[in-house]
Amino acid sequence: MCSTQEKLNPCPICLEEIDDKGCATMLCGHQFHYNCIFKWNFTQKGDTCPICRDDLRLPQDVDKSPP
């Protein structure tokens, strides 16, 4: 969980500061901007954490149809 009370590091993907809004914490504990890790998920190695290579268990397909 991302919190402003913790000192957050820059996003390892884009290197910009991470804040509460749009923050994603993976099961391995690494934090990224939601949009950065979402885009990473669609790359060739997107099924693993860019830092530790742990399986992210993210869906490969996102349903973009209206609810």
C-alpha positions in Angstrom: 0.0 0.0 0.0 1.3 3.4 -0.9 1.2 6.1 1.7 2.5 9.7 1.9 3.6 9.0 5.5 6.2 6.7 4.1 9.2 8.1 2.2 8.5 6.9 -1.3 11.2 6.4 -3.8 11.0 7.5 -7.5 9.2 5.1 -9.8 11.9 2.7 -11.1 10.4 2.8 -14.6 10.0 6.6 -15.2 12.2 7.9 -12.3 9.5 10.5 -11.3 8.3 10.8 -7.7 5.6 8.4 -6.6 2.6 9.8 -4.7 -0.5 8.3 -3.3 -2.5 9.0 -6.4 -1.8 6.3 -9.0 0.6 4.3 -6.9 0.7 0.5 -7.3 2.5 -1.9 -4.9 3.2 -5.3 -6.3 3.1 -8.5 -4.2 6.9 -8.4 -4.0 6.7 -5.0 -2.3 8.1 -2.9 -5.1 6.1 0.3 -5.9 5.5 1.9 -9.3 3.2 4.4 -10.8 0.0 2.5 -11.8 0.3 3.7 -15.4 4.0 2.7 -15.7 3.5 -0.9 -14.4 0.3 -1.2 -16.5 2.4 -0.3 -19.7 5.2 -2.6 -18.5 2.7 -5.4 -18.4 2.3 -5.3 -22.2 6.1 -5.5 -22.9 7.9 -8.8 -23.6 9.0 -9.1 -20.0 5.9 -7.5 -18.5 4.9 -10.6 -16.5 7.8 -10.0 -14.1 8.8 -7.2 -11.7 11.3 -4.9 -13.4 13.3 -4.9 -10.2 13.4 -8.4 -8.8 11.8 -10.4 -11.7 9.2 -11.9 -9.4 6.0 -13.0 -11.2 3.6 -10.0 -11.0 0.5 -12.2 -11.7 -1.1 -9.3 -13.7 -3.7 -10.0 -16.3 -2.4 -10.1 -19.9 -5.6 -8.8 -21.4 -7.7 -5.9 -20.1 -11.4 -5.7 -21.0 -11.8 -2.3 -22.5 -15.5 -2.7 -23.3 -17.9 -0.4 -21.5 -19.5 -1.9 -18.4 
